Amino acid sequence: MATPSDHKILDGKVAIVTGASSGIGKAIACALARSGAKVALAARRVERLQEMQKDIEKDDGIAIALKTDVTKREEVKEMVKHTESVLGPVDIIVNNAGIMYYTMMKNLHEDEWEKQIDINIKGLTNCIGAVLTGMIDRKCGHIVNLSSDAGRRARDAYDGSSSCKILEPEDIANAVVYTVSQPEYVGVNEILVEPREGCV
């Protein structure tokens, strides 16, 4: 069965993906590129981004690699400015950069909590702030914020065994492509993607 990324439904669109150097971010960036979007790959590990850029270009896609720390507001603004100067106005930003520590709250890893807040929350608001004015002025644009279901409910333990099939990065990538390729009159406010079998 064909997936959304099999078609050039985002031809000419400009997208930024943060945390694009691996995992879900990499899958999203590649799916957007296959769908025709020109993609700015943003993350701290620039070597991985450059490898991705080459792979996307081999498939006749367009991508640029931009070393970016989302916790640094001016660095994010410069990343967006560079993207617009090379690829054009930003139509889509996928705020994927994030970290998650699998630790018990009672262990009080407060430095890790602070780092998680800096990247997952402040990094996200930095990215929104950098593209929002342009999107409002053009009266169009998609802001896609990724988060974990762990933010909805507390988990005292996680089943990391093979007792159930967990999600693949491409499962999330397909949901993102679906979201940003809807007609202008359609608002997709939330998509919850989970393993069908319980893994907690």
C-alpha positions, 0 to 999 in steps of 0.5 A: 500500500502506498504511503504519503511519502510515495508522492510529491505532495509537498513539492516546493515546500520548505521544511525545517526538522530539528533533531534530524541527525538520527531516529525519528527526526531523521525518518521525518526529514527523509519522508518530507524530502521524498514528498518533495519538500526542501529540507533544512536538517538541524541538529548538533551532530553536523557530520551526521546531517551532512551524510543525510544531506548527501543521501537525500541529494542522491535521491534527487531531493534538496537538503541543507545541513545546519549545526544548531543547538535549539537551546540557544535562541540566537543560534536558532534564529540564525538557522531559520535566517540561513534556511530562508536565504537558501531554500526560501520562506519556511512552510513547515517546522517540525520540532523534534529535538528532545531528550528523555531520561529513563530514571525514577523520579525518586532518584532526584536527577535534577540536573537531567530534569533541567537539561530536559526542560531546556531542550524539550520546552525552551528549545521548542519555544525558541524554534516557534519564535523564530518562524512564527512572524513569517508564517503569520505575515504569509498567513500559512505554515505548519508548526509540528511539535512532537512530544512523548505520551510520557508527558500525559501520564506517569510511568514507574517502569517501562517494558523494554522487552520484546513482549510487544512491537514498538513503534518505528521512526517511519511510523511517526514520519508518516503521521507528520507527512499526513499532517502537513499535507492536508488542505488549507481548511483542515486543522490537525490539532493532535495525533496520538500514535502508540503501539497497539499493544500495551508496553507499560 
